[in-house]
Amino acid sequence: MSGVVYVETTIFSFYHEQRTTPGVVAMRQWTREWWDKHRTRYTPVTSAAVLAELDAGQLPHRNDALAMAKALPAIPVEDAATEIADVYIKHMVMPADPSGDALHLALASFHRVDYLLTWNCRHLANANKFNHIRRVNMLLGLPTPVLVTPLELLGEGAPS
């Protein structure tokens, strides 16, 4: 195994995405390729926060995405992780929604997972934010998971 991967909400959503714009089609293809062919190289987990997000969603593929997420072990949302999410918000690392991106990053950091897999390139898989995230995690005594998209975890033979 190559490590533990926290699978964030956008992965389940993009796996079932039906839009046909070129960028979305590529993201769906890479998501499916990682899930169907490369996931077994890792220990994938998700969280109760992801399940709640998917359950509350209004997307047409909500039930399929939720069923897919429920197939993975779900780490619980502890008070300590919620407190970490609040620190991210206070340090302006994440947007001020304590149940969103800040909580996903807090859970992945608190549970010391190796990777946080997401298509959220604005707040999570964003190289411009990584050093800020890492500095805050260092202050908290936490490791920082590698923040990646499915494309980055495809391995050899990945599309260019």
C-alpha positions as CSV (number, residue, x, y, z in Angstrom):
1,M,0.0,0.0,0.0
2,S,1.1,3.5,-0.8
3,G,-0.6,5.3,2.1
4,V,-3.9,6.4,3.5
5,V,-6.0,8.7,1.2
6,Y,-8.8,10.9,2.6
7,V,-11.4,11.0,-0.2
8,E,-13.2,14.3,-0.1
9,T,-16.7,15.1,-1.4
10,T,-15.7,16.3,-4.8
11,I,-14.3,12.9,-5.8
12,F,-17.6,11.1,-5.3
13,S,-19.4,13.9,-7.1
14,F,-17.1,14.0,-10.1
15,Y,-17.2,10.2,-10.5
16,H,-20.9,10.5,-11.3
17,E,-20.8,13.9,-13.0
18,Q,-22.9,14.1,-16.2
19,R,-21.9,17.5,-17.6
20,T,-20.2,17.3,-21.0
21,T,-17.9,20.4,-21.0
22,P,-14.3,19.3,-21.9
23,G,-12.8,20.1,-18.5
24,V,-15.5,18.3,-16.6
25,V,-15.3,15.3,-18.8
26,A,-11.5,15.1,-18.2
27,M,-11.9,15.4,-14.5
28,R,-14.6,12.7,-14.5
29,Q,-12.4,10.4,-16.6
30,W,-9.4,10.9,-14.2
31,T,-11.6,10.4,-11.2
32,R,-13.0,7.1,-12.6
33,E,-9.5,5.9,-13.6
34,W,-8.1,6.5,-10.1
35,W,-11.1,5.0,-8.4
36,D,-11.4,2.0,-10.7
37,K,-7.8,1.2,-11.4
38,H,-5.5,2.8,-8.8
39,R,-7.5,3.0,-5.6
40,T,-6.3,-0.4,-4.5
41,R,-2.8,0.9,-4.2
42,Y,-3.9,3.0,-1.2
43,T,-6.0,2.7,1.9
44,P,-8.9,5.1,1.1
45,V,-11.0,6.6,3.9
46,T,-13.7,9.3,4.0
47,S,-15.4,11.0,6.9
48,A,-18.8,11.5,8.5
49,A,-18.4,15.1,7.2
50,V,-18.2,13.9,3.6
51,L,-21.3,11.7,4.1
52,A,-23.2,14.6,5.6
53,E,-22.3,16.9,2.7
54,L,-23.3,14.3,0.1
55,D,-26.5,13.5,1.9
56,A,-27.5,17.2,2.1
57,G,-26.7,17.8,-1.6
58,Q,-29.2,18.3,-4.3
59,L,-27.2,16.8,-7.2
60,P,-29.0,14.3,-9.5
61,H,-26.3,11.7,-8.8
62,R,-26.6,12.3,-5.0
63,N,-27.7,8.7,-4.1
64,D,-25.0,7.1,-6.2
65,A,-22.2,9.3,-4.8
66,L,-23.4,8.7,-1.3
67,A,-23.5,4.9,-1.8
68,M,-20.0,5.0,-3.2
69,A,-18.8,7.0,-0.2
70,K,-20.5,4.7,2.3
71,A,-18.4,1.8,0.9
72,L,-15.3,3.4,2.5
73,P,-14.4,3.5,6.2
74,A,-15.6,6.9,7.6
75,I,-13.5,8.6,10.2
76,P,-15.5,10.4,12.8
77,V,-15.7,14.1,13.4
78,E,-14.1,14.7,16.8
79,D,-14.1,17.9,18.8
80,A,-10.4,18.2,18.3
81,A,-10.8,18.3,14.5
82,T,-13.5,20.9,14.8
83,E,-11.2,23.0,16.9
84,I,-8.4,22.6,14.3
85,A,-10.9,23.7,11.6
86,D,-11.6,26.8,13.6
87,V,-7.9,27.6,13.8
88,Y,-7.6,27.3,10.0
89,I,-10.4,29.8,9.6
90,K,-8.9,32.2,12.2
91,H,-5.5,32.0,10.3
92,M,-7.4,32.6,7.0
93,V,-6.1,29.3,5.6
94,M,-9.7,28.2,4.7
95,P,-13.0,29.9,4.1
96,A,-15.2,30.6,7.1
97,D,-17.4,27.5,6.7
98,P,-16.4,25.3,9.6
99,S,-18.2,22.3,8.1
100,G,-16.6,22.6,4.7
101,D,-13.0,22.7,3.4
102,A,-11.6,23.6,6.8
103,L,-13.1,20.5,8.4
104,H,-11.9,18.2,5.6
105,L,-8.3,19.5,6.0
106,A,-8.6,19.3,9.8
107,L,-9.8,15.7,9.7
108,A,-7.1,14.6,7.3
109,S,-4.4,16.4,9.4
110,F,-5.7,15.2,12.7
111,H,-6.0,11.5,11.6
112,R,-2.5,11.8,10.0
113,V,-3.5,10.6,6.6
114,D,-0.9,10.7,3.8
115,Y,-3.1,12.3,1.1
116,L,-6.2,14.4,0.8
117,L,-7.8,13.7,-2.5
118,T,-10.0,16.4,-4.0
119,W,-10.9,18.4,-7.0
120,N,-11.2,21.6,-4.9
121,C,-8.2,23.4,-6.4
122,R,-9.2,26.7,-5.0
123,H,-9.0,25.9,-1.3
124,L,-7.3,22.5,-0.9
125,A,-5.2,21.2,-3.8
126,N,-3.7,24.6,-4.4
127,A,0.1,25.0,-4.4
128,N,-0.2,28.6,-3.6
129,K,-1.9,27.8,-0.3
130,F,0.2,24.8,0.7
131,N,3.0,26.6,2.6
132,H,0.4,28.6,4.6
133,I,-1.4,25.3,5.5
134,R,1.9,23.7,6.4
135,R,3.0,26.6,8.7
136,V,-0.3,26.5,10.6
137,N,-0.1,22.7,10.9
138,M,3.4,23.0,12.2
139,L,2.2,25.5,14.9
140,L,-0.5,22.9,15.8
141,G,2.0,20.0,15.8
142,L,0.2,18.3,13.0
143,P,1.5,16.7,9.8
144,T,0.2,18.1,6.5
145,P,-1.3,15.6,4.1
146,V,-0.3,15.9,0.5
147,L,-3.1,17.7,-1.2
148,V,-3.8,16.1,-4.6
149,T,-6.2,15.6,-7.4
150,P,-6.9,12.1,-8.9
151,L,-4.7,13.0,-11.8
152,E,-1.7,13.3,-9.5
153,L,-2.3,9.8,-8.0
154,L,-2.7,7.9,-11.3
155,G,1.0,7.0,-11.4
156,E,2.9,5.8,-14.4
157,G,1.1,6.1,-17.7
158,A,-1.0,9.0,-16.6
159,P,-2.4,11.2,-19.3
160,S,-0.5,14.3,-20.1
